[in-house]
Amino acid sequence: EAKAKAVHDEAEARRAKLEGASVTISANAATEGKLFGSVGPRDIADAFTKAGYPLEKSEVILGEGAFRHIGEYDVLVHLHADVETTVKVVVIAEA
């Protein structure tokens, strides 16, 4: 029980850190805003980890699949069975 509580508390602490966090990912895109590839859970987890918010790819939940257009997206992050939060991901075209 103590171990489960410790895991839950750690997830709560991570959620508090992630509240309101956002990250910008630049991707190769056409002039009309369609990406030549896609931005998926791995890209999002890597970007947050680089920004100082360690995230695993498995914790990033994309309901409609990978992003294929530039824009702002709200992404669900599932840290524990009872702990989730939403973070903002901005996908921009590479210069």
C-alpha angles and dihedrals in degrees: 000000000000091000092050090050091050091052091048093048091050090052090049091051091051090049091053089053093047096047106119093358118147135184133196120221121191116210136177105267140172120244092261091058102259113135120234088220129007140260110237139174093282093055091047094047091048092049093050092045090053089049090057100263106109110218134170121224089238091059093060111089117197108185097191096035129250121349114256101176135055116256144088119304135184110223126196115228115199108201100164139352090275100024123081134147138177123240130186122243119190115198113199133178116259114252 
